Amino acid sequence: MKAIILKKAKKQRGLLTYGMILCIPLLLGNGSCSEKQDIYSNWGIYKADGESTSYSPLDQINKENVSKLALAWVFEPNDTIAGARPQNSESNPIIIEDVLYTTSARGRLFAVDAGTGGLKWSFDPFNGERGGGIKRGVTYWEDGLDKRILFTGGDKLFAIDASTGMPIPEFGNAGKVDLNEGMRGDPDKISVIPTSPGIIFEDLLILGTEVSELYGAEPGHIRAYNVRTGELTWTFHTIPLPGEVGYESWPKDAWKYAGGANSWGGFSLDASRGVVYFSTGSPAYDYYGADRKGMNLFGNSVVAVNARTGAYIWHFQTVHHDLWDYDLPAPPNLITVEHEGRKIDAVAQTSKVGFIYLLDRETGKPLFPIEERPVPPSDIPGEEAWPTQPFPLKPAPYARQYLDESDLAHYSPESRDSLIQVFRSLRYEGIFTPPSVKGTLQFPGSRGGSSWGGAAFDASTGLLYVRSNDSPEIMRMKKVEPENAITNLSVFKQGESIYSTYCVSCHGRDKNGDEQGNPSLVGLKGRISEGDVLTKIKQGGGKMPSFSSVINDKAKEEAILAYLFENKSIGSPQQEKSLLDEINNNQNASIETQAVEGLNRYLNLTAYGYFRDSKGRPGIKPPWSLLHAINLNTGEYAWSVPLGNKPELQEGIQETGDTGSAGPTVTAGGLVFIAGTRDNKFRAFDKDTGEKHWEIDLPGFANANPSSYMVDGKQYIVLSVGGNSKNTAGSVMAFSLPD
C-alpha cells in the first residue's frame, strides 16, 4: 500500500504547492479522503494549508471511533540545558510524505519518522548555546530533488536540506541569513526574531517578525527572501515611507523612529491570485502614542499584497491608533462563503477583542456591516486617542466585551468586597477605555478574544471554530521623566529600579512570577549564566519582548544583573541617566528622533496585569474560555461550550473554562481537536453539536495547535507537549486508532 501511495503522490506533487498531497475527492466536492483511497492529504504547512484553515480532509478517526484514540508514539527531544525549568513548545509540526518536521522549545530542528516517532536527524541553530524563543513551526520547499526546510533560530534564517539536516551552502552565508540586515536599525545593535513560520510563493519565502513593544522598537517590515539564494527580494513597510500608501496616517517623520506594526502570527496565501494576506500588531509603544498621532496604518490591519512583488493591494484596519496592545494575532482564514445568494471568496480575521472581521478577499470590503462608533477619549496629557473604532455588527462578538459589578466573582464576601473596591477605583467606560494614570480596567484584555492559535474552518459546512478568552487586565500608566532619575544609587539599587519599572508587572515584586507563563526569577544563580540572562533580556522570547532599547549600555547591563543575581555589594554608586534618557537613548537614536525627544513618555507599570482577587483567582465569573462554532454564511452561532476547567473553582456540573492561546483543528471525521488549557488535557468535540467525545491527560501543558496526517494507511493526530519536572524538554505525542 505504501509504495502505491508514494508513487502516485510523487506524480501529483509537481502540480501542487509546498509538496502537499491534496485530496482529489475534496477538491471535486464529492467526499472526503479515507484510508481506502490511494491519494491522501498530509499536513505540509503551518495550519494545514495556504489558506490557514487548520482543516484535515482525513476521516479515519471520526465521531464513532474517537473514544478508542490512543497514544501511538512519543518523541522526546531531550535537548534542554542542565538545570532548565520545564519548557513549552508552540510548534505545529508539518509532515512531508512520511517525515515529520518540528522544532523543540529550545529552538532545535528535528526530522522524525511520522509513523514511529524515530529520530532521523536534528539541527541546532545555536551551536550548543542555550537558544530558546518561540517557534510555531517550519516551512517546506522543493524543486525536484532539491528539498529544503526554512526556519528561524534567533535572528537568523536557515535553509536546511530536508533529507540530511545539513545547511544548504549556497543559501545566504553558508546556509543562513542575518534577519537584522535590511531593517532600519544597525544590524549589530538590534535583534529581529520571527516567532511564526513564513509562507512559500514560487521561489519566495515571505516572512514577518517579532520586534520590541517599547519605545525605539524596529518597524515590522514584511520581507520576501529568495528560497534558493537567501537574497532579500522585496520589502513591504508596515510603517509607510514618504509616498507610500498610509504615510499620511502618521506624523511626518514617524517612519524614521516609530516601530511595531509587525506581523508575528503568520501568513495566508491565495496562490491562484498571487496574493499574500497577513495581519499586524499594534505600533510601539503599545500603550501611549503621543509620538505617533494619527490612525497609524498599517498597525492592527488585515493587509493584502502582491506575493511576487510586495505591492500594496488593500487593507482593513481593525483598531485605529491602538493603545491597548490589541494585536491581530493569527493569520487570516481564507474561505468561501454563501453571502446574499452568491459564493464569495473572503477573509475571516480573528482578534483579541472577540470580533470576527469578514472581508471580501479581492477588495477588503466588509461582507457584514461594520460601524464606526465613538469611544472614550484619553485623559493622559499629549495623547490623542482616535475618537471612533470599528464595530462589526455580525457575527456577534465571540468574547465578552462588557462587564459590571454583577459580573464580578463571589468566592467569599471578603473576596467580592475587595474586587468591588478595586473595580470602582479604576477608570472603566466599556471596550476601548484608554489607559490612564488612575488605572484602567481593560476588557477584553490584551490576552482576550483569541490568540495566535487562530481559527479552523470547515468549507463543507461554512463553520468557523475559534476559542475565546475572557480575561480582564489592569493598565496603570506612569509618567517617566527626569525627576525619576536614579542618581547616586548602588549598582544593585539601580538594577532594582530598572526591574520595578519594566519587569515587575510580569514577574512580580517578589520575582516569583505566576502560573501564566511568567517564570520565577528567584534563585537564578547556579541554574543559568549571567550571559544567558542578558541575552534573554535583549532578545526576548515567548511572551517577553526584547528590552534591548532599555538595557543599552554596560552600566545598565551590570545593574540589572546585579539585582537579578542578588549581588548587593558589586561596584560603587554611579551617576545614572534618567529613565527618560534610557528610553530615548535607544538603538535608533539619531538626529531624526530629536523631533520627538521632547515629548512625554508614559509606561504601563501593570502591563498584562490580571484582574484577580487577593488569592490570585479570576476577578470575574466563569466561563473564562469557550469554544465556538460560527456559521460564516449567516453570521449566526451554531454552538458554544466551555473549554478547559479549573476544578477547584468549579460550581455544579458546568466546567469553568480555562484561558489559553492555542487553536483548534477540524477534520472531515466530524471532530474538533484542541489543547492549550492549563488542566493539561487534549480534547475532541463533535463539530456539529459541540459534544465532547474524547479527552486525555497529557504529561505537560500543550500550548500548540494539533496537526493531522496519514502514513501507511493510518491517520494520526500529533501535538507538541510542554515539559515537566522529569522531562523538561517536553515531547511530541502522536495518537491513532488501535490496529
Steps between C-alpha positions, in 0.01 A plus 500: 500500500778746593680459167179572306422806709846649466522430129175679425579774744824578320315533170265752659765700681621695200151645453452617857652760730729423798529130415160439664290209376146631467184292515352467151150408623498810720604723212224356284249545779390134506621370832797480733817296502511163668763237553356303208590768251849513358550876522512648848540844647784582735555807715778653291482861618432697818126488579442232232497699175565833334153616602580444870184292545641253755278245323584137430302306234581172676210306652646172626474642853137606540216552747422131521851378585685796657432357846757231410769753409822411678865601517691363198849637561694766688807691390706672771765749380688486834686818407456733796798643683579350841301673773239641262139525608225318306474645149198567278490447125249674273609308190235378256685210330493457123513163324650439155434147372602292805725753680388738774690827546477704817696718741554451871441759771871577486476570126677195354365348177407132489403257223305204634350187345130590489394138548721408795638819657856387434759774456642543150717804560522824697651844446600749769495863378664612825809278481456364850404829663183528710281624215127523558228738387160420356487304173159397371621292210712471188451533124565248222603568138610270223599501135570151371763343722574831672294485821543758774376589846495876561490605865634764735727465801540823693549778246626267224311337212626151412458281193550133592512197272177314583665161442825544690451784750802684363502874411467587130842657417378728220226654716613829654821463699565124518131423550374795701391862460525774765146635546633816667633612165256696288319648799517866599741462791863402527514119449755473782270670750156356426349154521214405269356159590202347315272275704273355229618333179502671163302390195622395155391654171693371199867546597430753775477457876279778639583570863383723783675574827478559872633838618511685829181661627683785675600845382770471236378169357585400146222530238318182403623460142353210300779349292532242224821298456608293203478139616796394286747777583374673815498834319251759628257547209238745625397691815158631598520785752229471763600848614483671159779707351428833326291440189371161616137424581425585863785748547255781586359297793820567703699809597724615215823335618352201682653256251839603639427412864165320547495123543277198528203441268653159431349174379596239758213253454574359155368529145233372262534464125261500206738338251261530204472876551865538599398688815636460852291608800623589846387677814702736715546598862496835670756776446752552780484618768185292554326716762597861425516659158573872535790453255277321246185708478262379229337173396841330461470283191582217465478428870217263604408434137413217266715560192511348152811540285630360174690186599748540214587868552370608841286772339207623707152381397263579788472525878241513775595650837330340800630741769597861435798637696518197726555572872405153630743254337207364296725325247340290229672183618430233237512469121171569320289199402441500124152362448206489258155587632142513375407865536188669368437216259847464351834343581765749606868440569561667832743562785401427861721668759486412869605749768582562864181703547275213390386642167518305175563728204355337186641671190478452124825335396543713185405841636526489879144630533296363793232243415297582812463866610773652717419824682738769618385580854618767746730372776632667820776764470838479670566698816881482478670826392633487145295195400239524225295182498315448172138610557337196336566129455351241259228270640389207280126441532526134401604248619438602861820522709631159605649638823337713767558869440329662799470433871350661808496419870256213448770325294759509780591169661357407842734251667429647842357827636852627569623412150201661332528816709867536403420448131223759512734746669764456230240510222358830626847653532581448130399689191261284299262616228473179303715368217772736373525692829852649463783440748519750784719605789209422731491146371271356234312173496569355155232262377557312281857487620802476272473121540126500431308374198729252329875489452753360252323163482237668285196322358424185300258501206291221348407587141234226482289669767621861504577467873793683658632356829671738742573515872429807709675636809334728753788648696481862622822684579604815682697772325666758725708765325788693647681798360873442464694823529834642625390534863477119509875479437694232680792699636767405750354153545695181536517281194258258667249777576521628143414150382211484742366827358522370143329177606220691677434703188514236229477152654280506808166480315584153365742350751363663816660712769629185667631364166289185544319531165161334453336192354417674172843448350693779674779300669644554845829692504587391853822305539645563154854457627612145436235408245564748221794718401500878504575496128192291427283730711632805320435336162141426604447858613635643178343253256178418681321174441161348562271763654797720587592779256853616435631761744809583298383861475508525881807293591712679246832561672741325738380692805141382459612145423703494820213649701223261394728196537605614847136516605388173338800308635480674839851643488437780750863596553609531139666822388456848639226758456501657157318784335214346300311663218132570552247241396383741234849501351510121522200481273604771258863385477417173324636314204324735258616823662611743229443852382165393353358415846578838653163628384320268743744491791328793667170313529382340821554129545259278691536133590232250593636376834245218521508380139339157471395532864198278561192620686491250788407475864757489781545123458573522129161377382334648188315820582193421287255212497559204267499379231844643429542321167260359242531309175265634234365385164388796288322472168668756276233462231242647737708659776314293761639274772453124466620421854729610784640281780744559789860414415719379784435489871626619836349227719586679822278793392224298335144530631251241382551293186596782261874527437659838561696536178871579511670771296772414249661587168500181292236446234287217359527252213186374324481177300273335244440236766267747669734599782662812643826431685645757740744519793656811657329492841680501834323184611735324255229322303459433129139493381286411199158657447219418258531761228122509447378518860793587728461176697828384651585152365852446635760642734833381631741620768835621372832501686537877458341817369430463126511860381490412129262432211450134403586359156339201324653279232500149354793262458480134391122519497470624859379843609682674784428804715828650620566768760798678657488462879691703757745366752463394860739453792620162367519595132562873478535502120146377441395269218312448177210258551314320220161332543329244276240224507615157615595250228 
